[in-house]
Amino acid sequence: MKFAAVLLSLALCGQAYGAEPVLTPSQVAYLRAETQKAQDRLVDRLVQITGLPRARVREAIPAEGRITDPVARIVAAVEQKSGQPLSDEQKQAIAQAEQERRAAIEGAQREARKK
């Protein structure tokens, strides 16, 4: 929920800083929905990779906008919650899943501006 509020704030104040034009309400709704879909896909992938329940995986994902490497934060949190270290393959799969999430959100941001 916090991410959605930040996203909306950024969308509405973008023009004030000489950035992209302000998004319309429908563009913001589209972007919010696509961001949530990307987040849900990340959670599903992490459940597959780690074998942890969805609730624990969601807890392991850092809040958007935190000054941290999300992959390192996810790996550390998953290892702490599971009590076991992740393999290099699992860490690479987590990094790939996070990269796909970012790419999906960036694509949605570009698409929202076109609508």
C-alpha positions as CSV (number, residue, x, y, z in Angstrom):
1,M,0.0,0.0,0.0
2,K,2.8,2.4,0.8
3,F,4.3,1.7,-2.6
4,A,1.1,2.7,-4.3
5,A,1.0,6.0,-2.4
6,V,4.5,6.8,-3.3
7,L,3.8,5.9,-6.9
8,L,0.8,8.1,-7.0
9,S,2.7,11.0,-5.4
10,L,5.5,10.7,-8.0
11,A,3.1,10.5,-10.8
12,L,1.2,13.6,-9.7
13,C,4.2,15.8,-8.9
14,G,6.4,14.8,-11.8
15,Q,5.6,18.0,-13.8
16,A,6.5,20.2,-11.0
17,Y,10.2,19.1,-11.2
18,G,10.4,19.4,-15.0
19,A,9.9,15.7,-15.4
20,E,7.4,13.8,-17.5
21,P,3.9,15.2,-17.7
22,V,1.5,14.4,-14.9
23,L,-0.2,11.0,-15.3
24,T,-4.0,10.9,-15.6
25,P,-6.0,8.9,-13.1
26,S,-6.5,6.1,-15.7
27,Q,-2.7,6.0,-16.3
28,V,-2.0,5.9,-12.6
29,A,-4.5,3.1,-12.2
30,Y,-3.0,1.2,-15.0
31,L,0.5,1.6,-13.6
32,R,-0.6,0.6,-10.1
33,A,-2.3,-2.6,-11.5
34,E,0.8,-3.5,-13.6
35,T,3.1,-2.9,-10.7
36,Q,1.0,-5.2,-8.5
37,K,1.1,-7.9,-11.1
38,A,4.9,-7.6,-11.4
39,Q,5.1,-7.8,-7.6
40,D,2.8,-10.9,-7.5
41,R,4.9,-12.6,-10.2
42,L,8.0,-12.0,-8.1
43,V,6.4,-13.5,-5.1
44,D,5.3,-16.5,-7.1
45,R,8.8,-17.0,-8.4
46,L,10.4,-16.7,-5.0
47,V,7.9,-19.2,-3.6
48,Q,9.1,-21.6,-6.3
49,I,12.7,-20.9,-5.7
50,T,12.8,-21.0,-1.9
51,G,9.9,-23.3,-1.0
52,L,8.8,-20.8,1.6
53,P,5.1,-19.8,2.1
54,R,3.8,-16.7,0.3
55,A,3.5,-14.8,3.6
56,R,7.1,-15.3,4.5
57,V,8.3,-14.4,1.0
58,R,6.3,-11.2,1.1
59,E,7.9,-10.3,4.4
60,A,11.3,-10.8,2.8
61,I,10.8,-8.3,0.1
62,P,12.0,-4.8,1.1
63,A,9.7,-1.8,0.7
64,E,10.1,0.0,-2.6
65,G,12.3,3.0,-2.4
66,R,14.5,1.7,0.4
67,I,18.2,2.4,-0.1
68,T,19.3,-1.2,-0.3
69,D,20.0,-3.8,-2.9
70,P,16.6,-5.6,-3.1
71,V,18.3,-8.9,-4.1
72,A,20.7,-8.9,-1.2
73,R,17.9,-8.0,1.2
74,I,15.6,-10.7,-0.1
75,V,18.4,-13.3,0.0
76,A,19.3,-12.3,3.6
77,A,15.7,-12.3,4.7
78,V,14.9,-15.7,3.1
79,E,18.0,-17.3,4.6
80,Q,17.1,-15.9,8.0
81,K,13.5,-17.1,7.7
82,S,14.3,-20.6,6.4
83,G,17.3,-21.1,8.7
84,Q,19.4,-22.4,5.8
85,P,21.7,-20.7,3.3
86,L,20.5,-20.5,-0.3
87,S,22.5,-22.1,-3.1
88,D,24.2,-20.0,-5.7
89,E,21.6,-21.2,-8.2
90,Q,18.8,-19.9,-6.0
91,K,20.5,-16.6,-5.5
92,Q,20.9,-16.2,-9.3
93,A,17.3,-17.1,-9.8
94,I,16.2,-14.5,-7.2
95,A,18.3,-11.9,-9.0
96,Q,16.8,-12.8,-12.3
97,A,13.2,-12.6,-10.8
98,E,13.9,-9.2,-9.4
99,Q,15.4,-8.0,-12.7
100,E,12.2,-9.2,-14.5
101,R,10.1,-7.4,-12.0
102,R,12.0,-4.1,-12.5
103,A,11.8,-4.5,-16.3
104,A,8.0,-5.1,-16.1
105,I,7.5,-2.0,-14.0
106,E,9.7,0.1,-16.3
107,G,7.7,-1.2,-19.3
108,A,4.4,-0.4,-17.5
109,Q,5.7,3.1,-16.8
110,R,6.5,3.7,-20.5
111,E,3.2,2.2,-21.5
112,A,1.2,4.3,-19.0
113,R,2.6,7.5,-20.5
114,K,1.4,6.4,-24.0
115,K,-2.2,5.8,-22.9
